[in-house]
């Protein structure tokens, strides 16, 4: 195994790395840990950029998401990119030096779900930054070689990291069966909602309506391809039946309003993380024969995501509103409370960036 040996502040060779660690109770510390060695079939990635996700902020503020509880120290961050610096047994040495986007999961390849292609639903799956599995707010991580996707140099490090939330949007739009001439309604213009807008536009949707209470985010949605934007509870008539509704808000009222808007035989896809339970209009779903489904991460999306960004059909860099060093992770996690913030990036190679966008 070979990689560029990091050095300490004194200039001496160092086999440790810096990591940002969330502790039970919500405190965050910067620590040094050994650089992990790639096992058979793995690659070692030197991390360049990590996007901050709503799940990261939820673990930071609440210590849990459903059954997943931060009861031991945890490294957050699962939207990551970097460069392969070493490979494990069975991986071609030629991969060293490749720039990659990380698909942050390790499914059980022998599970029934993996064998039928739904590896994201594998019951024995390790996912970055989901307790007890550490994530990518670190200088190095290991991942299975097949889940380190090579990216062209036309895709920058930040955009390569954001191929992960783009994959969520691709999975949602596939479930919604959005295509040429479709009319779609999206609730929520946060990062995933805005990416759903861009993917719908790339897929050929001709009506893309977005419900979002924040003025600045509605304008973002319009810039990214929304044909109609409005603030709930308003819902202007786009003039055509809505084929599919995608909820990227997690707000029960938004879900109910969106279901009401869908034509008979249409689809409803729940993406946003919100209430664990909500009341749904069962008779309306039955009478209109609506197809209602959830989305749990993604499977087989990275090639599509890379192609969309490389072709210019989807713009990820425009979503980035701030960048932070590893010592600034608490500020990065709280950036969603700053007006105008859409998506922020942590760059582990830097200690501080002060939230700047340069």
Secondary structure, 3 states (H helix, E strand, C coil): CCCCCCECCCCCECCEEEEEEECCCCCEEEEEEECCCCCCCEEEEEEEEEECCHHHHHHHHHCEECCEECCCCECCCCEEEEEEEEECCCCCHHHCCCEEEECCEECCCCCHHHHCCCHHHCCCCEECCECCECCCCECEEEEEHHHEEECCCCCCHHHHHCHHHHHHHHHHHHHHCCCCCCEEEEECCCHHHHHHHHHHHHHCCCEEEEECCCHHHHHHHHHCCCCEEECCCCCCCCCCCEEEEEECCCCHHHHHHHHHHEEEEEEEEECCCCCCCCCCCHHHHHHHCCEEEECCCCCCCHHHHHHHHHCCCCCCHHHEEEEEEHHHHHHHHCHHHCCCCCEEEEECCCCCCCCCCC
